Amino acid sequence: MAKRPYRMTKRASARDDTRERIIRATMTLHDELGVATTPYSAIAERAGVGAATIYRNFPSIDDLVTACGAHVWRDMRPPVPQEAAGVFKGLTGRARRLERLVVELDAFYRRGEPRLIRAAQDRHRVAGLDMFLSHVDAGIEALVREALAEGASEEETQIVLAITDFRVWLSLKRLRQSKAELIRMILSLMNCALGPAAKNAPA
């Protein structure tokens, strides 16, 4: 009887190790092949387990994507609404706050670029990805609203959301500018689009 808890603990540990191996193999293949186009057979081969083992641990692709999402979230560290205010703590004036916004989003986009691209491609094919990106979108919107602070119109908010959108950032990054040049360009675009309200934003 004394050995039973030990055997149960050992079994649980082996099960956790198997799940972790499956998740890591899945994340690697998703990066290589895309989410919706990665078959369970490829995951099984990469993880060194049978396909039945994957289905037993993750009955659907959404179950697997959700499990991977927790790991990806820790790696990418997306903005979250409840932390938005702290990002701008001590900063006064819209210009300084918008600059911090662009710097923060640039850092996030650089951390998550490959996976954000893959996720966007399959967003409407995999419910778990749509949920993941919806949380990302909510965090970005919270940052934008906090950067503009009270008194900003909804039009101004939507303008900044459009200019700081990941797809816009990606298009501008493809111009092969340095990080500093990219940040200056986004701020200049924001300054022009917002007009008099942003006349003091750094160019």
Z-matrix of the N, CA and C atoms (Angstrom, degrees):
N
C 1 1.456
C 2 1.528 1 112.28
N 3 1.328 2 117.44 1 -34.48
C 4 1.459 3 121.10 2 -176.22
C 5 1.521 4 111.58 3 -65.36
N 6 1.347 5 116.68 4 -24.54
C 7 1.460 6 119.43 5 -177.29
C 8 1.532 7 112.73 6 -84.50
N 9 1.336 8 116.29 7 -16.78
C 10 1.462 9 118.80 8 -174.77
C 11 1.533 10 113.68 9 -59.00
N 12 1.369 11 120.10 10 -49.23
C 13 1.480 12 119.26 11 178.29
C 14 1.516 13 112.41 12 -58.16
N 15 1.330 14 116.74 13 -36.28
C 16 1.459 15 120.20 14 179.94
C 17 1.523 16 109.95 15 -64.99
N 18 1.365 17 115.55 16 -44.90
C 19 1.462 18 119.04 17 179.37
C 20 1.517 19 111.23 18 -62.50
N 21 1.337 20 116.55 19 -39.41
C 22 1.463 21 120.50 20 179.35
C 23 1.520 22 111.24 21 -65.78
N 24 1.336 23 115.75 22 -40.77
C 25 1.464 24 120.41 23 178.73
C 26 1.523 25 110.57 24 -65.04
N 27 1.322 26 116.00 25 -41.34
C 28 1.457 27 120.90 26 -179.89
C 29 1.531 28 110.34 27 -64.98
N 30 1.344 29 115.59 28 -40.20
C 31 1.455 30 119.91 29 179.25
C 32 1.533 31 111.11 30 -65.17
N 33 1.333 32 115.49 31 -42.59
C 34 1.464 33 120.49 32 179.30
C 35 1.524 34 110.41 33 -64.00
N 36 1.327 35 116.56 34 -39.84
C 37 1.465 36 120.79 35 179.19
C 38 1.523 37 110.52 36 -64.19
N 39 1.330 38 116.88 37 -40.87
C 40 1.468 39 120.70 38 178.80
C 41 1.524 40 110.30 39 -64.98
N 42 1.336 41 116.25 40 -38.99
C 43 1.461 42 120.68 41 179.03
C 44 1.527 43 110.49 42 -64.92
N 45 1.334 44 116.18 43 -41.63
C 46 1.468 45 120.40 44 178.31
C 47 1.524 46 111.07 45 -64.63
N 48 1.324 47 116.51 46 -39.62
C 49 1.463 48 120.25 47 178.69
C 50 1.527 49 110.95 48 -63.66
N 51 1.338 50 115.40 49 -39.92
C 52 1.465 51 119.91 50 179.20
C 53 1.527 52 110.53 51 -64.80
N 54 1.327 53 116.72 52 -45.24
C 55 1.463 54 120.85 53 178.51
C 56 1.523 55 111.04 54 -60.12
N 57 1.325 56 116.14 55 -42.95
C 58 1.461 57 119.95 56 -179.57
C 59 1.527 58 110.67 57 -64.68
N 60 1.325 59 116.75 58 -39.75
C 61 1.466 60 120.25 59 178.87
C 62 1.530 61 110.73 60 -64.54
N 63 1.317 62 116.13 61 -40.29
C 64 1.467 63 120.70 62 178.05
C 65 1.530 64 110.34 63 -63.98
N 66 1.326 65 116.13 64 -44.48
C 67 1.468 66 120.61 65 -178.98
C 68 1.520 67 111.08 66 -62.99
N 69 1.333 68 117.04 67 -45.15
C 70 1.466 69 120.38 68 -179.03
C 71 1.532 70 110.98 69 -65.24
N 72 1.324 71 116.44 70 -39.93
C 73 1.468 72 119.98 71 177.93
C 74 1.523 73 110.18 72 -64.72
N 75 1.323 74 116.29 73 -40.58
C 76 1.463 75 121.07 74 179.76
C 77 1.519 76 111.10 75 -63.81
N 78 1.328 77 117.23 76 -45.52
C 79 1.457 78 120.87 77 -179.58
C 80 1.524 79 111.02 78 -60.04
N 81 1.342 80 116.59 79 -42.15
C 82 1.462 81 120.29 80 179.53
C 83 1.529 82 111.06 81 -63.75
N 84 1.329 83 116.31 82 -43.68
C 85 1.460 84 120.63 83 -179.54
C 86 1.530 85 111.86 84 -69.75
N 87 1.320 86 116.23 85 -36.29
C 88 1.470 87 118.77 86 175.96
C 89 1.520 88 110.44 87 -61.44
N 90 1.332 89 116.51 88 -38.83
C 91 1.470 90 120.29 89 177.76
C 92 1.532 91 110.67 90 -65.33
N 93 1.329 92 116.26 91 -34.99
C 94 1.463 93 120.55 92 -176.33
C 95 1.529 94 112.79 93 -83.58
N 96 1.338 95 116.18 94 -41.81
C 97 1.460 96 120.81 95 -169.24
C 98 1.518 97 115.02 96 -113.13
N 99 1.328 98 116.93 97 -15.64
C 100 1.455 99 119.73 98 -171.36
C 101 1.516 100 109.84 99 98.25
N 102 1.303 101 116.63 100 160.79
C 103 1.468 102 120.99 101 -174.25
C 104 1.521 103 111.98 102 -77.21
N 105 1.324 104 116.63 103 -56.71
C 106 1.469 105 120.27 104 -174.73
C 107 1.524 106 112.65 105 -67.29
N 108 1.319 107 117.30 106 -21.59
C 109 1.469 108 120.66 107 -175.68
C 110 1.526 109 113.47 108 -100.52
N 111 1.328 110 117.95 109 9.39
C 112 1.459 111 121.16 110 177.38
C 113 1.529 112 109.38 111 -94.40
N 114 1.335 113 118.76 112 111.85
C 115 1.463 114 120.52 113 -179.01
C 116 1.531 115 112.17 114 -78.34
N 117 1.317 116 115.45 115 153.95
C 118 1.466 117 120.04 116 177.72
C 119 1.527 118 111.05 117 -60.64
N 120 1.330 119 117.24 118 -31.86
C 121 1.464 120 119.99 119 -179.43
C 122 1.526 121 111.20 120 -62.28
N 123 1.337 122 116.72 121 -38.57
C 124 1.466 123 120.39 122 178.83
C 125 1.526 124 110.47 123 -68.83
N 126 1.324 125 115.81 124 -39.04
C 127 1.468 126 119.83 125 178.11
C 128 1.520 127 110.01 126 -63.74
N 129 1.340 128 116.31 127 -43.14
C 130 1.465 129 120.84 128 -179.75
C 131 1.525 130 110.87 129 -60.34
N 132 1.333 131 115.86 130 -44.29
C 133 1.465 132 119.86 131 179.89
C 134 1.518 133 110.81 132 -64.33
N 135 1.336 134 117.32 133 -44.31
C 136 1.468 135 120.76 134 -178.20
C 137 1.530 136 110.93 135 -67.15
N 138 1.332 137 117.18 136 -36.26
C 139 1.465 138 120.97 137 -177.75
C 140 1.526 139 112.64 138 -84.06
N 141 1.334 140 116.21 139 -13.53
C 142 1.458 141 119.47 140 -179.19
C 143 1.511 142 113.35 141 74.17
N 144 1.322 143 116.75 142 34.05
C 145 1.467 144 121.64 143 178.29
C 146 1.527 145 108.40 144 -132.74
N 147 1.331 146 115.85 145 170.06
C 148 1.452 147 120.24 146 176.48
C 149 1.519 148 110.71 147 -81.54
N 150 1.330 149 116.05 148 155.35
C 151 1.461 150 120.18 149 178.95
C 152 1.522 151 111.24 150 -59.10
N 153 1.337 152 117.11 151 -34.65
C 154 1.465 153 120.86 152 179.57
C 155 1.522 154 111.19 153 -61.62
N 156 1.322 155 116.52 154 -34.08
C 157 1.472 156 120.63 155 178.56
C 158 1.521 157 110.74 156 -65.09
N 159 1.321 158 116.24 157 -38.96
C 160 1.466 159 119.91 158 178.38
C 161 1.516 160 110.33 159 -65.28
N 162 1.341 161 116.64 160 -47.16
C 163 1.465 162 120.15 161 -179.49
C 164 1.522 163 111.70 162 -63.67
N 165 1.324 164 116.27 163 -33.36
C 166 1.464 165 119.82 164 178.97
C 167 1.534 166 110.71 165 -67.19
N 168 1.320 167 117.03 166 -37.27
C 169 1.465 168 120.94 167 -179.81
C 170 1.526 169 112.52 168 -85.48
N 171 1.341 170 115.73 169 -34.38
C 172 1.470 171 120.86 170 -176.59
C 173 1.534 172 108.48 171 -136.39
N 174 1.327 173 117.62 172 87.96
C 175 1.464 174 121.64 173 -174.11
C 176 1.534 175 114.94 174 -59.98
N 177 1.329 176 117.94 175 -26.29
C 178 1.459 177 119.97 176 -179.33
C 179 1.524 178 110.30 177 -134.93
N 180 1.330 179 115.56 178 164.50
C 181 1.465 180 119.60 179 178.65
C 182 1.527 181 110.96 180 -63.67
N 183 1.337 182 116.81 181 -32.26
C 184 1.464 183 119.24 182 178.45
C 185 1.523 184 111.42 183 -66.46
N 186 1.335 185 116.95 184 -36.82
C 187 1.473 186 120.19 185 176.08
C 188 1.523 187 110.06 186 -61.57
N 189 1.321 188 115.50 187 -42.15
C 190 1.463 189 120.23 188 -178.58
C 191 1.524 190 111.20 189 -70.63
N 192 1.331 191 116.91 190 -42.18
C 193 1.462 192 120.78 191 179.03
C 194 1.524 193 110.64 192 -63.71
N 195 1.326 194 116.90 193 -39.94
C 196 1.468 195 120.22 194 178.84
C 197 1.523 196 111.06 195 -63.00
N 198 1.333 197 116.82 196 -42.42
C 199 1.468 198 120.49 197 178.36
C 200 1.524 199 110.86 198 -64.41
N 201 1.333 200 116.63 199 -41.59
C 202 1.466 201 120.28 200 177.70
C 203 1.525 202 110.59 201 -66.64
N 204 1.334 203 115.50 202 -35.83
C 205 1.459 204 120.36 203 -176.99
C 206 1.512 205 113.06 204 -58.46
N 207 1.332 206 116.93 205 -36.17
C 208 1.465 207 120.33 206 179.39
C 209 1.520 208 110.65 207 -63.09
N 210 1.340 209 116.59 208 -39.62
C 211 1.469 210 120.53 209 177.84
C 212 1.530 211 110.73 210 -70.04
N 213 1.328 212 115.84 211 -44.16
C 214 1.461 213 120.33 212 -179.17
C 215 1.522 214 110.87 213 -62.56
N 216 1.332 215 116.56 214 -38.84
C 217 1.466 216 121.32 215 179.64
C 218 1.523 217 110.31 216 -59.14
N 219 1.331 218 116.39 217 -43.35
C 220 1.469 219 119.85 218 179.39
C 221 1.522 220 110.98 219 -66.15
N 222 1.320 221 117.06 220 -36.31
C 223 1.469 222 120.56 221 -179.91
C 224 1.535 223 111.87 222 -70.97
N 225 1.329 224 115.92 223 -42.64
C 226 1.467 225 120.54 224 -173.67
C 227 1.524 226 112.82 225 -84.22
N 228 1.314 227 117.36 226 -28.84
C 229 1.463 228 123.51 227 -178.08
C 230 1.536 229 111.59 228 49.64
N 231 1.337 230 117.21 229 63.73
C 232 1.467 231 120.16 230 179.31
C 233 1.526 232 110.94 231 -66.85
N 234 1.321 233 117.69 232 160.43
C 235 1.468 234 120.12 233 174.35
C 236 1.531 235 109.36 234 -66.79
N 237 1.325 236 116.11 235 144.18
C 238 1.464 237 120.70 236 177.89
C 239 1.527 238 108.49 237 -125.33
N 240 1.331 239 117.66 238 143.36
C 241 1.470 240 121.00 239 -174.41
C 242 1.516 241 114.75 240 -53.34
N 243 1.332 242 117.49 241 -42.32
C 244 1.464 243 119.40 242 -174.66
C 245 1.522 244 113.76 243 -70.14
N 246 1.337 245 117.26 244 -12.03
C 247 1.466 246 120.17 245 179.10
C 248 1.531 247 112.36 246 -105.87
N 249 1.327 248 116.65 247 0.33
C 250 1.470 249 120.39 248 -174.31
C 251 1.524 250 112.41 249 -60.67
N 252 1.323 251 117.31 250 -43.74
C 253 1.464 252 120.15 251 -177.42
C 254 1.525 253 111.63 252 -60.91
N 255 1.329 254 116.62 253 -38.69
C 256 1.457 255 120.42 254 -178.33
C 257 1.516 256 113.85 255 -65.28
N 258 1.322 257 117.42 256 -25.85
C 259 1.469 258 121.61 257 -179.91
C 260 1.526 259 110.94 258 -63.03
N 261 1.330 260 116.84 259 -31.24
C 262 1.468 261 121.24 260 -174.56
C 263 1.531 262 112.67 261 -108.66
N 264 1.314 263 115.95 262 13.08
C 265 1.462 264 120.09 263 -177.86
C 266 1.528 265 110.82 264 -58.43
N 267 1.317 266 116.15 265 129.66
C 268 1.462 267 121.81 266 177.74
C 269 1.515 268 114.68 267 84.33
N 270 1.327 269 117.63 268 -4.30
C 271 1.465 270 120.37 269 -179.33
C 272 1.526 271 110.06 270 -96.08
N 273 1.320 272 115.87 271 125.64
C 274 1.464 273 120.43 272 177.46
C 275 1.526 274 109.49 273 -113.37
N 276 1.300 275 115.80 274 150.27
C 277 1.464 276 120.03 275 179.52
C 278 1.521 277 110.85 276 88.56
N 279 1.324 278 114.48 277 136.35
C 280 1.455 279 119.68 278 -177.43
C 281 1.525 280 112.65 279 -62.30
N 282 1.319 281 117.97 280 -37.68
C 283 1.464 282 120.87 281 -177.11
C 284 1.521 283 111.55 282 -59.00
N 285 1.321 284 116.66 283 -47.31
C 286 1.465 285 121.01 284 -178.42
C 287 1.527 286 110.62 285 -67.50
N 288 1.323 287 116.51 286 -36.89
C 289 1.459 288 120.38 287 -179.27
C 290 1.533 289 111.51 288 -70.41
N 291 1.325 290 116.53 289 -37.93
C 292 1.463 291 119.46 290 177.35
C 293 1.531 292 111.03 291 -68.46
N 294 1.307 293 115.86 292 -36.74
C 295 1.462 294 118.42 293 176.83
C 296 1.524 295 110.38 294 -62.93
N 297 1.323 296 117.61 295 -44.00
C 298 1.467 297 120.84 296 177.60
C 299 1.534 298 110.16 297 -61.56
N 300 1.319 299 116.69 298 -40.28
C 301 1.463 300 120.67 299 178.22
C 302 1.527 301 110.92 300 -57.43
N 303 1.317 302 116.61 301 -49.89
C 304 1.468 303 120.75 302 -177.28
C 305 1.524 304 111.03 303 -64.88
N 306 1.323 305 117.27 304 -40.36
C 307 1.467 306 121.08 305 178.55
C 308 1.529 307 110.55 306 -63.45
N 309 1.329 308 117.13 307 -43.57
C 310 1.461 309 121.54 308 179.84
C 311 1.529 310 111.33 309 -63.44
N 312 1.319 311 116.90 310 -45.84
C 313 1.460 312 119.95 311 -178.43
C 314 1.522 313 111.56 312 -69.66
N 315 1.331 314 116.95 313 -35.90
C 316 1.460 315 119.73 314 176.52
C 317 1.531 316 110.23 315 -60.66
N 318 1.319 317 116.85 316 -43.50
C 319 1.471 318 120.74 317 179.65
C 320 1.530 319 110.60 318 -63.80
N 321 1.334 320 117.02 319 -42.09
C 322 1.463 321 120.52 320 179.24
C 323 1.524 322 111.23 321 -65.32
N 324 1.323 323 116.45 322 -46.08
C 325 1.461 324 119.83 323 -179.22
C 326 1.529 325 111.41 324 -62.21
N 327 1.320 326 117.36 325 -36.59
C 328 1.467 327 120.00 326 178.29
C 329 1.526 328 110.71 327 -67.62
N 330 1.344 329 117.53 328 -38.27
C 331 1.469 330 120.36 329 177.71
C 332 1.533 331 111.02 330 -65.29
N 333 1.319 332 115.64 331 -39.36
C 334 1.460 333 118.54 332 -170.52
C 335 1.514 334 115.87 333 -106.11
N 336 1.323 335 117.94 334 3.99
C 337 1.479 336 121.09 335 -170.20
C 338 1.531 337 114.86 336 -46.03
N 339 1.350 338 119.98 337 -57.57
C 340 1.481 339 118.30 338 -175.54
C 341 1.523 340 112.19 339 -61.33
N 342 1.324 341 116.65 340 -41.90
C 343 1.468 342 119.35 341 -177.02
C 344 1.521 343 112.54 342 -74.42
N 345 1.311 344 117.36 343 -31.20
C 346 1.461 345 119.69 344 175.18
C 347 1.524 346 110.77 345 -66.33
N 348 1.319 347 116.65 346 -37.38
C 349 1.464 348 120.83 347 177.45
C 350 1.520 349 110.15 348 -64.18
N 351 1.338 350 116.71 349 -48.96
C 352 1.459 351 121.35 350 -179.62
C 353 1.529 352 110.94 351 -61.88
N 354 1.326 353 115.71 352 -44.20
C 355 1.462 354 119.68 353 -178.09
C 356 1.520 355 111.62 354 -63.05
N 357 1.319 356 116.34 355 -40.94
C 358 1.468 357 120.50 356 179.84
C 359 1.523 358 111.35 357 -64.07
N 360 1.332 359 116.90 358 -36.23
C 361 1.461 360 120.99 359 -179.41
C 362 1.526 361 112.11 360 -63.76
N 363 1.334 362 116.21 361 -35.16
C 364 1.466 363 120.64 362 -175.35
C 365 1.522 364 113.29 363 -109.72
N 366 1.323 365 116.59 364 10.56
C 367 1.469 366 120.61 365 -174.43
C 368 1.523 367 112.75 366 -53.66
N 369 1.310 368 117.81 367 -42.42
C 370 1.455 369 121.23 368 -174.76
C 371 1.527 370 112.79 369 -90.30
N 372 1.335 371 115.89 370 5.62
C 373 1.469 372 120.20 371 177.24
C 374 1.527 373 111.70 372 -109.11
N 375 1.329 374 116.25 373 -19.62
C 376 1.464 375 120.23 374 -177.39
C 377 1.528 376 108.54 375 -130.99
N 378 1.313 377 116.45 376 115.57
C 379 1.472 378 120.75 377 -175.18
C 380 1.521 379 112.22 378 -59.41
N 381 1.326 380 117.14 379 -37.31
C 382 1.455 381 120.16 380 -179.55
C 383 1.515 382 112.83 381 -62.41
N 384 1.325 383 116.65 382 -34.86
C 385 1.468 384 120.47 383 177.50
C 386 1.518 385 111.12 384 -69.72
N 387 1.322 386 115.91 385 -40.18
C 388 1.459 387 119.68 386 178.38
C 389 1.525 388 110.22 387 -61.12
N 390 1.320 389 116.15 388 -41.17
C 391 1.468 390 120.27 389 178.61
C 392 1.531 391 110.50 390 -64.95
N 393 1.328 392 116.30 391 -43.60
C 394 1.459 393 121.08 392 179.62
C 395 1.533 394 110.50 393 -59.27
N 396 1.327 395 116.31 394 -49.63
C 397 1.464 396 120.13 395 -177.82
C 398 1.521 397 112.04 396 -70.30
N 399 1.320 398 118.09 397 -27.31
C 400 1.462 399 120.73 398 174.87
C 401 1.524 400 110.52 399 -64.50
N 402 1.340 401 115.93 400 -38.82
C 403 1.472 402 119.64 401 176.50
C 404 1.526 403 110.67 402 -67.19
N 405 1.328 404 116.40 403 -39.69
C 406 1.471 405 120.40 404 176.60
C 407 1.524 406 110.25 405 -61.42
N 408 1.328 407 116.50 406 -46.45
C 409 1.473 408 121.11 407 179.61
C 410 1.525 409 111.16 408 -59.46
N 411 1.327 410 116.03 409 -40.27
C 412 1.471 411 119.96 410 -179.84
C 413 1.521 412 111.25 411 -64.61
N 414 1.324 413 116.55 412 -39.01
C 415 1.463 414 120.18 413 178.35
C 416 1.514 415 112.10 414 -66.77
N 417 1.324 416 116.87 415 -40.77
C 418 1.466 417 120.84 416 178.50
C 419 1.525 418 110.48 417 -65.49
N 420 1.325 419 116.92 418 -43.49
C 421 1.462 420 119.73 419 178.95
C 422 1.524 421 111.27 420 -62.22
N 423 1.329 422 116.77 421 -39.25
C 424 1.465 423 119.68 422 178.46
C 425 1.520 424 110.96 423 -62.67
N 426 1.343 425 116.83 424 -40.20
C 427 1.470 426 120.55 425 177.61
C 428 1.525 427 111.09 426 -62.67
N 429 1.333 428 115.94 427 -44.00
C 430 1.466 429 120.43 428 -178.73
C 431 1.516 430 110.66 429 -62.59
N 432 1.322 431 116.79 430 -47.02
C 433 1.467 432 120.28 431 -179.02
C 434 1.524 433 111.10 432 -64.51
N 435 1.324 434 116.75 433 -36.40
C 436 1.462 435 120.05 434 178.82
C 437 1.524 436 110.62 435 -70.42
N 438 1.324 437 117.08 436 -36.90
C 439 1.469 438 120.69 437 179.36
C 440 1.522 439 110.89 438 -64.68
N 441 1.322 440 116.81 439 -41.09
C 442 1.461 441 120.52 440 179.90
C 443 1.521 442 111.87 441 -75.91
N 444 1.332 443 115.34 442 -27.67
C 445 1.465 444 122.53 443 178.15
C 446 1.529 445 111.74 444 63.97
N 447 1.326 446 114.77 445 -175.55
C 448 1.461 447 120.37 446 -176.63
C 449 1.524 448 110.90 447 -64.60
N 450 1.305 449 114.44 448 147.27
C 451 1.454 450 119.30 449 178.00
C 452 1.511 451 113.83 450 98.48
N 453 1.339 452 117.12 451 -12.49
C 454 1.458 453 119.81 452 178.99
C 455 1.519 454 109.58 453 -74.94
N 456 1.299 455 116.60 454 141.17
C 457 1.459 456 120.52 455 177.53
C 458 1.525 457 109.05 456 -79.07
N 459 1.323 458 115.02 457 162.55
C 460 1.467 459 119.01 458 177.81
C 461 1.528 460 110.18 459 -66.08
N 462 1.329 461 116.70 460 -31.91
C 463 1.463 462 119.97 461 177.64
C 464 1.530 463 110.46 462 -63.37
N 465 1.327 464 116.48 463 -44.00
C 466 1.469 465 119.96 464 178.50
C 467 1.525 466 110.30 465 -61.87
N 468 1.325 467 115.98 466 -41.59
C 469 1.463 468 120.09 467 179.59
C 470 1.524 469 110.80 468 -60.96
N 471 1.322 470 116.66 469 -45.44
C 472 1.461 471 120.22 470 -178.82
C 473 1.525 472 111.51 471 -67.18
N 474 1.322 473 117.34 472 -33.19
C 475 1.471 474 121.18 473 176.82
C 476 1.520 475 110.41 474 -63.07
N 477 1.323 476 116.21 475 -47.43
C 478 1.470 477 120.11 476 -178.96
C 479 1.530 478 110.70 477 -67.31
N 480 1.320 479 116.97 478 -38.84
C 481 1.469 480 120.07 479 176.55
C 482 1.528 481 110.53 480 -60.31
N 483 1.322 482 117.01 481 -41.14
C 484 1.466 483 120.63 482 -179.78
C 485 1.525 484 111.40 483 -65.77
N 486 1.323 485 116.77 484 -44.00
C 487 1.467 486 120.50 485 -176.54
C 488 1.529 487 111.87 486 -70.97
N 489 1.333 488 116.59 487 -30.08
C 490 1.464 489 119.68 488 -178.90
C 491 1.530 490 112.24 489 -95.73
N 492 1.311 491 117.66 490 7.78
C 493 1.462 492 121.58 491 177.60
C 494 1.535 493 110.28 492 -59.33
N 495 1.321 494 116.33 493 144.39
C 496 1.465 495 121.15 494 -178.02
C 497 1.524 496 112.12 495 -56.87
N 498 1.332 497 116.93 496 -39.78
C 499 1.471 498 119.93 497 -178.29
C 500 1.523 499 111.63 498 -65.56
N 501 1.334 500 116.26 499 -35.60
C 502 1.473 501 119.56 500 176.45
C 503 1.521 502 109.63 501 -67.89
N 504 1.327 503 116.12 502 -45.92
C 505 1.465 504 121.33 503 178.24
C 506 1.522 505 110.13 504 -56.54
N 507 1.317 506 116.25 505 -44.16
C 508 1.466 507 120.83 506 -177.88
C 509 1.524 508 110.98 507 -64.81
N 510 1.314 509 116.79 508 -42.00
C 511 1.465 510 120.47 509 178.93
C 512 1.521 511 111.31 510 -62.87
N 513 1.326 512 116.73 511 -42.75
C 514 1.465 513 120.52 512 179.72
C 515 1.524 514 111.06 513 -69.42
N 516 1.324 515 116.98 514 -36.44
C 517 1.466 516 120.51 515 179.30
C 518 1.528 517 110.90 516 -63.68
N 519 1.317 518 116.25 517 -31.08
C 520 1.462 519 120.28 518 -179.21
C 521 1.530 520 112.74 519 -69.64
N 522 1.325 521 116.50 520 -7.89
C 523 1.463 522 120.09 521 174.56
C 524 1.523 523 111.48 522 -76.06
N 525 1.352 524 115.37 523 -0.89
C 526 1.473 525 122.84 524 177.63
C 527 1.526 526 112.87 525 62.31
N 528 1.277 527 115.61 526 38.59
C 529 1.465 528 119.70 527 174.60
C 530 1.528 529 109.08 528 -86.10
N 531 1.313 530 115.67 529 164.44
C 532 1.454 531 119.31 530 174.02
C 533 1.525 532 108.46 531 -73.04
N 534 1.306 533 115.84 532 166.63
C 535 1.460 534 120.73 533 178.36
C 536 1.523 535 110.72 534 -58.25
N 537 1.312 536 117.64 535 -45.92
C 538 1.469 537 121.78 536 -178.93
C 539 1.528 538 110.95 537 -63.21
N 540 1.338 539 116.66 538 -40.67
C 541 1.468 540 120.13 539 179.61
C 542 1.521 541 111.17 540 -65.98
N 543 1.326 542 116.04 541 -38.68
C 544 1.459 543 120.20 542 179.26
C 545 1.525 544 110.87 543 -63.63
N 546 1.320 545 116.14 544 -44.49
C 547 1.471 546 120.59 545 178.88
C 548 1.518 547 110.56 546 -62.07
N 549 1.338 548 117.00 547 -42.93
C 550 1.471 549 120.51 548 178.82
C 551 1.527 550 111.33 549 -63.28
N 552 1.334 551 116.64 550 -38.97
C 553 1.464 552 119.66 551 -179.71
C 554 1.533 553 111.03 552 -65.68
N 555 1.327 554 116.93 553 -43.48
C 556 1.466 555 120.22 554 179.78
C 557 1.524 556 110.30 555 -63.51
N 558 1.314 557 116.78 556 -41.45
C 559 1.462 558 120.29 557 177.99
C 560 1.525 559 111.38 558 -65.05
N 561 1.322 560 116.80 559 -37.47
C 562 1.468 561 120.25 560 177.87
C 563 1.525 562 110.91 561 -65.46
N 564 1.321 563 117.10 562 -42.80
C 565 1.455 564 121.43 563 176.83
C 566 1.522 565 110.91 564 -60.70
N 567 1.316 566 114.88 565 -41.79
C 568 1.459 567 120.42 566 179.50
C 569 1.524 568 110.62 567 -64.96
N 570 1.315 569 115.23 568 -42.45
C 571 1.460 570 121.80 569 179.68
C 572 1.531 571 110.91 570 -60.01
N 573 1.336 572 115.72 571 -44.79
C 574 1.469 573 120.15 572 179.41
C 575 1.517 574 111.06 573 -66.74
N 576 1.319 575 116.49 574 -43.90
C 577 1.463 576 120.71 575 -174.74
C 578 1.528 577 111.99 576 -69.52
N 579 1.317 578 116.94 577 -35.90
C 580 1.458 579 119.91 578 -178.56
C 581 1.535 580 112.22 579 -81.08
N 582 1.329 581 115.81 580 -20.31
C 583 1.450 582 119.27 581 176.72
C 584 1.507 583 112.78 582 71.75
N 585 1.327 584 117.74 583 -140.64
C 586 1.472 585 122.29 584 -174.74
C 587 1.520 586 113.69 585 -55.18
N 588 1.334 587 117.47 586 -30.45
C 589 1.459 588 119.77 587 -178.08
C 590 1.515 589 111.79 588 -66.26
N 591 1.336 590 117.35 589 -20.97
C 592 1.457 591 120.36 590 -178.16
C 593 1.515 592 112.76 591 -117.93
N 594 1.310 593 117.00 592 21.74
C 595 1.462 594 119.39 593 -172.48
C 596 1.524 595 112.89 594 -62.83
N 597 1.349 596 117.72 595 -20.99
C 598 1.461 597 119.75 596 -179.69
C 599 1.523 598 112.53 597 -97.66
N 600 1.333 599 117.51 598 5.14
C 601 1.469 600 118.98 599 179.60
C 602 1.518 601 109.46 600 -66.55
N 603 1.381 602 117.26 601 142.11
C 604 1.452 603 119.51 602 179.66
C 605 1.514 604 111.87 603 -64.95
N 606 1.306 605 116.75 604 138.49
C 607 1.477 606 120.67 605 -178.39
C 608 1.514 607 110.49 606 -94.73
